Amino acid sequence: MPGTILLNVSASFRLRFPRQARSPLPVKPTLLTIPTPQPHWASLQADIEAYLKQTIPIKDPLEVYEPMHRLVFAAPRTAAPALCLAACELVGGQRCQAMDAAAALLLNLANAHAHEEIGQGEGSNIALLTGDGIVPFGFELLARGAGPGSPERVMRVIIEISRAVGSGGLIDSLHMKKSVDGEVESVKRVVEKGEGGLHACGAACGAVLGGGSEEEIERLRKFGFHVGMMRGMAQRALNNEDVEEHRNLALKELHLFKDTDLGIISTFLNFY
């Protein structure tokens, strides 16, 4: 087991990390104390939506902006964009540094939702065209928000998002969902390509834009993947033991940040 969670009535939990081989840590296990998660991710989501309402106001021509506005805010919510902001702050960045990336991720998810609705015989061609239109707008937000010294980070994030929502990620997941037979392993593969990949992308992008080291970026990528798997599997009522395994694996990735305030990032572990 990667870690043991100890719950108590004081509304907090602790993770006891085993000592790693050849680790410079003392023999005494490291204790990581994390407050009981609260839905702080909702406040992050609210910030993203407020930003998008300013960015995509309802204005002339109405036939363009009204459908865009409806599509963006009607799509089902995921925690992946909010995780982007939380990861940025965890590595020492400011929330505003990752806002464009979080918004771009949300816009891409809204487009994917429009395509899925059409595939199920719902929605309209207008929604489909609108969804296709907001994808380049999301990348435009990222590109024009690049400040001095950050073009390389922004380019890396554009590539990260493109891969996560493209044919090898979310699009593949949507295609697989059409033929999934209900077999557990098949469902897990759908979740890996969908929720797992999206949350991994969100966390990695936030860490990149916040100036995180390569180790921090990869740890948060893995953390995001396990959070996405946990959420996707729980929403599909898969085995609770598998959900808890991913929770423990996600907690293990936070070991690197044991001297950092984990109050917000930990909230993603209990919301699914």
C-alpha positions in Angstrom: 0.0 0.0 0.0 1.4 3.5 -0.9 0.0 5.0 2.3 -2.4 4.6 5.2 -5.2 7.0 5.8 -6.2 7.6 9.4 -9.5 9.3 10.0 -10.5 10.8 13.3 -13.3 12.9 14.8 -11.2 16.0 14.8 -12.1 16.4 11.1 -8.6 15.8 9.7 -6.7 12.9 8.3 -3.1 12.0 8.1 -1.1 10.0 5.6 1.8 7.9 6.9 4.4 7.5 4.2 6.7 4.4 4.3 10.5 5.2 4.2 11.8 4.7 0.7 14.9 2.7 -0.1 18.1 4.8 0.0 16.1 7.8 1.0 17.8 10.6 3.0 14.7 10.8 5.2 15.1 9.6 8.8 13.9 6.2 9.9 10.8 7.8 11.5 8.0 7.8 8.9 7.0 11.2 7.5 3.6 12.4 8.6 1.6 14.5 6.1 -1.3 16.3 7.7 -4.1 17.4 5.4 -7.3 19.1 6.6 -10.6 17.4 5.8 -11.4 18.5 2.2 -14.0 21.1 1.6 -15.4 22.0 -1.8 -12.8 24.8 -2.4 -12.6 23.5 -5.9 -16.1 25.1 -6.4 -14.6 28.5 -5.8 -11.9 27.9 -8.4 -14.6 26.8 -10.8 -16.6 30.0 -10.1 -13.5 32.1 -10.9 -13.0 30.3 -14.2 -16.7 30.8 -15.1 -16.6 34.5 -14.1 -13.5 34.9 -16.3 -15.2 33.3 -19.3 -18.3 35.4 -18.8 -16.1 38.5 -19.2 -14.3 36.9 -22.1 -17.4 35.6 -24.0 -20.0 38.3 -23.3 -23.4 38.3 -25.0 -23.0 40.9 -27.6 -23.5 41.5 -31.3 -23.7 39.5 -33.5 -26.1 37.7 -31.2 -26.3 34.7 -33.5 -22.7 34.0 -32.8 -22.2 34.9 -29.1 -25.5 33.6 -27.6 -24.9 30.0 -28.8 -21.3 30.2 -27.6 -22.3 31.5 -24.2 -25.0 28.8 -23.8 -22.8 26.0 -24.9 -19.9 26.9 -22.6 -22.1 27.1 -19.5 -24.4 24.2 -20.2 -21.7 21.6 -20.5 -21.3 19.2 -17.5 -18.7 20.4 -15.1 -15.5 18.5 -14.3 -12.8 19.4 -11.8 -10.0 19.3 -14.4 -9.9 23.1 -15.1 -10.1 24.0 -11.4 -7.3 21.5 -10.7 -5.2 23.5 -13.2 -5.5 26.6 -10.9 -4.8 24.6 -7.7 -1.7 23.0 -9.2 -0.4 26.4 -10.3 -0.7 27.8 -6.8 0.8 24.6 -5.2 4.1 25.2 -7.0 4.2 28.8 -6.0 2.4 30.4 -9.0 -0.5 32.9 -9.0 -4.0 31.7 -9.9 -4.1 34.3 -12.7 -1.1 32.6 -14.4 -3.2 29.5 -15.2 -6.6 31.1 -15.8 -6.3 31.1 -19.6 -5.2 27.4 -19.6 -8.1 26.5 -17.3 -10.5 28.4 -19.5 -9.1 26.8 -22.7 -9.5 23.3 -21.1 -13.1 24.1 -20.2 -13.9 25.3 -23.7 -12.4 22.1 -25.2 -14.5 20.1 -22.8 -17.6 22.0 -23.9 -16.9 21.2 -27.5 -16.5 17.5 -26.7 -19.8 17.6 -24.9 -21.5 19.1 -28.0 -20.1 16.4 -30.2 -21.2 13.7 -27.8 -24.7 15.1 -27.7 -24.9 15.1 -31.5 -23.6 11.5 -31.5 -26.5 10.5 -29.2 -29.1 12.1 -31.5 -29.5 15.2 -29.3 -28.4 18.8 -29.7 -28.2 20.6 -33.0 -25.9 21.3 -35.9 -25.6 24.9 -34.6 -24.3 23.5 -31.3 -21.8 21.4 -33.2 -20.5 24.3 -35.3 -20.4 26.5 -32.2 -18.4 23.9 -30.3 -15.9 23.7 -33.2 -15.7 27.5 -33.1 -14.8 27.8 -29.4 -11.8 25.4 -29.6 -9.5 27.8 -31.5 -10.8 30.6 -29.3 -9.5 28.7 -26.3 -6.1 28.4 -27.8 -6.2 32.1 -28.7 -6.8 32.9 -25.1 -3.7 31.0 -24.2 -1.5 32.5 -26.9 -2.4 36.1 -26.3 -2.0 35.8 -22.6 1.7 34.8 -22.9 3.7 37.4 -21.0 7.5 38.0 -21.2 9.5 34.9 -20.5 6.5 32.6 -20.7 6.0 31.7 -24.5 7.8 28.3 -24.0 5.5 27.4 -21.1 2.4 28.5 -23.1 3.5 26.4 -26.1 4.0 23.4 -23.8 0.5 23.8 -22.4 -1.1 24.1 -25.8 0.5 20.8 -26.7 -0.6 19.2 -23.4 -4.2 20.3 -24.0 -4.2 19.2 -27.6 -3.0 15.8 -26.7 -5.5 15.4 -23.8 -8.6 16.3 -25.8 -7.4 14.9 -29.2 -7.6 11.6 -30.9 -5.4 9.9 -28.4 -7.3 11.2 -25.4 -10.8 12.5 -24.9 -11.9 11.9 -28.5 -10.7 8.3 -28.2 -12.6 8.0 -24.9 -15.9 9.2 -26.5 -15.4 6.7 -29.4 -14.7 3.9 -27.0 -17.9 4.7 -25.0 -20.0 3.8 -28.0 -18.8 0.2 -28.1 -18.0 -0.4 -24.4 -19.7 -3.7 -23.3 -19.9 -2.9 -19.6 -16.9 -5.1 -18.8 -14.9 -3.5 -16.0 -11.6 -3.3 -17.8 -13.2 -1.7 -20.8 -14.9 0.9 -18.7 -11.5 1.6 -16.9 -9.9 2.2 -20.3 -12.6 4.7 -21.1 -12.0 6.5 -17.8 -8.2 6.5 -18.4 -8.6 8.2 -21.7 -11.3 10.6 -20.5 -11.3 11.7 -16.8 -7.9 10.4 -16.1 -6.2 12.1 -19.0 -8.1 15.3 -18.6 -7.2 15.7 -14.9 -3.6 14.8 -15.5 -3.5 17.5 -18.2 -5.1 20.1 -15.9 -2.7 19.5 -13.1 0.4 19.3 -15.3 -0.6 22.6 -17.2 -1.1 24.4 -13.9 2.3 23.2 -12.6 4.0 24.3 -15.9 2.5 27.8 -15.8 3.3 28.2 -12.1 7.0 27.6 -12.8 7.2 24.1 -11.2 10.2 21.9 -11.6 10.0 18.9 -13.9 9.6 16.6 -10.9 6.8 18.7 -9.5 5.1 18.8 -12.9 5.3 15.0 -13.3 4.2 14.4 -9.7 1.2 16.6 -10.2 0.4 15.0 -13.6 0.2 11.6 -11.8 -1.8 13.1 -9.0 -4.3 14.5 -11.5 -4.5 11.2 -13.3 -5.4 9.3 -10.1 -7.9 12.0 -9.1 -9.5 11.7 -12.5 -9.6 7.9 -12.3 -11.1 8.1 -8.8 -13.8 10.4 -9.9 -14.6 8.6 -13.2 -14.7 5.2 -11.5 -16.9 6.4 -8.6 -19.3 8.1 -11.0 -19.7 4.8 -12.8 -20.2 2.9 -9.6 -17.1 0.7 -10.0 -15.5 -1.2 -7.2 -14.8 1.0 -4.2 -11.5 -0.7 -3.5 -10.3 0.5 -6.9 -11.4 4.0 -6.1 -9.6 3.9 -2.8 -6.4 2.5 -4.5 -6.3 5.5 -6.7 -6.9 7.8 -3.8 -3.9 6.4 -2.0 -1.8 6.6 -5.1 -2.8 10.3 -5.5 -1.9 10.9 -1.9 1.5 9.3 -2.5 2.3 11.9 -5.2 1.8 14.7 -2.7 4.7 13.5 -0.6 7.0 15.8 -2.5 4.9 18.8 -1.3 4.8 17.8 2.3 6.2 21.1 3.4 3.6 23.1 1.4 0.0 24.1 2.2 -2.1 21.2 0.8 -5.4 22.5 2.0 -6.9 23.2 -1.5 -5.2 20.5 -3.6 -6.4 17.9 -1.1 -10.1 18.8 -1.7 -10.0 17.1 -5.0 -9.6 13.8 -3.3 -13.0 13.8 -1.7 -15.2 15.3 -4.4 -16.5 12.7 -6.8 
